[in-house]
Amino acid sequence: MLKPESLETTNKFKTGLQVRQASRIGLQTSTTSGLAETYIQANLIILPSCYASDFRTLCARNPVPCPLIAESESVGQWGAVKSWITGLSGSSVLGEVDLRRDTPKYMVYKDSKLVKSHCDDITADWTEDHIAFLIGCSFSFESALSNASLPPRHVLMKRTVPMYRTNIPLCPAGAFQGSTYVVSMRPYKRSDIEQIRSITRGFSMTHGEPIAWGWDAIERLGIKDIDVPDWGSVPLSLDGSRYGASYGDDDHIPVFWGCGVTPQEAVMRANLEGTIMGHAPGHMLVLDCRDWDIMTKF
């Protein structure tokens, strides 16, 4: 393990383990976007065990917004996971970990009501009946976009990606009924769309290619106001002005991907009983597996 003093002098964490260690001791408290390039990032949702089977089915039926990477090795286990990725062991996905402390910020819900927002850890809330699920995150392909000279705007501006509820229904599963996709948005030039689709297509375990793009997609997805996201930072133009003022400009069209906040939204709409926990939007669990470990070949 890295010593705290070595983490304090690390300007940019190079591995998933370094990010987790920094989060555990309170040195990493902001968004994980752009950290530990090529290391896969995951959304975290933690449920009472009675909902685990229905949640697995929800993920299987909705693989674009809810790609299941791994889960707790056993009920109550916060220090090891088992993998849902063929050919990749649990320890290869995530080695040394404390799921209660290793994301920068957490959310805690009791009986589907938010009771703690952006807390540092969940050690007091975790019980022997909880099981954690790791869902792929689109932050994982951002380094590939940046390496192709297509860096996401929120990365350049050191902000959190904006996220929106949509009207796209999820395929229901057991207790999880009546929910919809959540999407993340990154502005790009229309002329870059095919390259962006090609780059992100292989990241099927982290939402893959975009599901919609263009100014008309805002209405098609049922998004009320592009300048008012449901989670994350308000989108801006590069000069800091209101993004929506660019409406109709083909050099700044909104591009939408499935988002791992979707299962958190599904959990809240299901009115589940008990204590439920997850990462704070934009504050991911950074894993030990790499881009090339999860890429789908086309």
BELPEDA-V333671 format. One record per residue. N is the residue number from 1. BURIAL is b if it has 16 or more other C-alpha atoms within 10 Angstrom, else e. D_FIRST is the distance of its C-alpha to the first C-alpha in Angstrom with 1 decimal. Layout:
# BELPEDA-V333671
n->(N/N)
burial->(BURIAL/BURIAL)
d_first->(D_FIRST/D_FIRST)
This chain:
# BELPEDA-V333671
n->(1/2/3/4/5/6/7/8/9/10/11/12/13/14/15/16/17/18/19/20/21/22/23/24/25/26/27/28/29/30/31/32/33/34/35/36/37/38/39/40/41/42/43/44/45/46/47/48/49/50/51/52/53/54/55/56/57/58/59/60/61/62/63/64/65/66/67/68/69/70/71/72/73/74/75/76/77/78/79/80/81/82/83/84/85/86/87/88/89/90/91/92/93/94/95/96/97/98/99/100/101/102/103/104/105/106/107/108/109/110/111/112/113/114/115/116/117/118/119/120/121/122/123/124/125/126/127/128/129/130/131/132/133/134/135/136/137/138/139/140/141/142/143/144/145/146/147/148/149/150/151/152/153/154/155/156/157/158/159/160/161/162/163/164/165/166/167/168/169/170/171/172/173/174/175/176/177/178/179/180/181/182/183/184/185/186/187/188/189/190/191/192/193/194/195/196/197/198/199/200/201/202/203/204/205/206/207/208/209/210/211/212/213/214/215/216/217/218/219/220/221/222/223/224/225/226/227/228/229/230/231/232/233/234/235/236/237/238/239/240/241/242/243/244/245/246/247/248/249/250/251/252/253/254/255/256/257/258/259/260/261/262/263/264/265/266/267/268/269/270/271/272/273/274/275/276/277/278/279/280/281/282/283/284/285/286/287/288/289/290/291/292/293/294/295/296/297/298)
burial->(e/e/e/e/e/e/b/e/e/e/e/e/b/e/b/b/b/b/b/b/b/b/b/b/b/b/b/b/b/b/b/b/b/b/b/b/b/b/b/b/b/b/b/b/b/b/b/b/b/e/b/b/e/e/b/b/e/b/b/e/b/b/b/b/b/b/b/b/b/b/b/b/b/b/b/b/b/b/e/b/b/b/b/b/b/e/e/e/b/b/e/b/b/b/b/e/b/b/b/b/b/b/b/b/b/b/b/b/b/b/e/b/e/e/e/e/e/b/e/b/b/b/e/e/e/b/e/e/e/b/b/b/b/b/b/b/b/b/b/b/b/b/b/b/b/e/e/e/e/b/b/b/b/b/b/e/e/e/b/b/b/b/b/b/b/b/e/e/e/b/b/b/b/e/b/b/b/e/b/b/b/b/b/b/b/b/b/b/e/b/e/e/b/e/e/b/e/e/b/b/b/b/b/b/b/b/b/b/b/b/e/b/b/b/b/e/b/b/e/e/b/e/b/e/e/b/b/b/b/b/b/b/b/b/b/b/b/e/e/e/e/e/b/b/e/e/e/e/e/e/e/b/b/b/b/b/b/b/b/b/b/b/b/b/b/b/b/b/b/b/e/b/e/e/b/b/b/b/b/b/b/b/b/b/b/b/b/b/b/b/b/e/b/b/b/e/e/e)
d_first->(0.0/3.8/6.3/9.1/11.5/10.2/10.2/13.7/15.1/14.1/17.5/16.8/13.5/13.7/11.9/12.1/8.4/8.4/11.6/10.6/7.9/10.7/13.3/11.9/12.3/15.4/14.8/15.8/19.1/21.4/22.3/19.9/22.7/22.0/18.2/16.2/19.5/20.4/17.6/19.6/19.8/21.2/23.4/22.7/25.6/25.6/28.9/30.7/31.0/34.8/34.3/31.8/34.6/36.4/33.3/32.6/36.2/36.0/33.2/35.2/38.3/36.7/34.2/34.5/33.3/31.4/29.6/27.6/24.4/22.9/23.2/21.8/21.9/24.4/26.1/24.0/20.7/17.9/14.9/16.4/19.0/21.9/22.9/26.3/26.1/28.2/26.5/22.9/21.0/19.2/15.8/16.7/17.4/14.4/11.6/9.0/11.1/13.0/16.3/17.6/15.2/13.6/16.6/17.8/21.1/23.0/26.6/28.2/31.7/34.0/37.0/36.3/36.5/33.8/32.8/29.5/28.7/25.5/23.8/20.2/19.4/21.6/20.5/24.1/25.7/23.9/26.0/26.2/28.6/26.5/25.3/23.2/24.4/22.7/25.4/25.2/25.2/27.4/24.8/23.6/26.7/26.8/25.2/27.8/30.5/29.3/29.2/32.8/33.8/34.0/31.3/31.6/33.3/30.9/28.1/30.4/31.3/27.9/29.2/28.5/30.5/33.7/34.2/37.5/39.2/41.7/44.8/43.4/43.4/40.7/42.0/41.9/40.3/41.3/40.3/39.2/42.5/43.8/40.8/40.5/38.1/35.9/35.6/33.6/35.6/35.2/38.3/39.4/42.6/44.7/45.1/41.3/41.3/41.8/39.0/36.6/37.8/37.3/33.7/32.5/34.6/32.2/29.5/31.2/28.1/27.4/31.1/32.6/35.5/37.2/39.6/42.0/42.7/45.5/47.1/49.1/46.0/45.4/48.6/48.1/44.8/46.3/44.2/46.3/45.1/42.7/42.1/41.0/37.9/37.0/33.3/31.4/33.0/36.7/37.3/38.7/40.4/38.8/41.2/40.0/43.1/43.5/42.5/45.4/47.8/47.0/48.6/50.4/48.7/47.6/45.1/43.1/43.4/41.0/39.0/37.7/35.0/34.2/31.5/29.0/30.3/33.2/32.0/31.2/34.8/36.1/34.6/36.2/39.5/39.5/39.8/37.5/37.4/34.4/31.0/29.5/26.3/24.9/23.1/25.1/26.8/24.9/21.5/20.0/17.2/15.6/15.1/13.8/17.5/19.4/23.0/24.5/23.2/25.3/28.2/31.7/34.0/37.4)
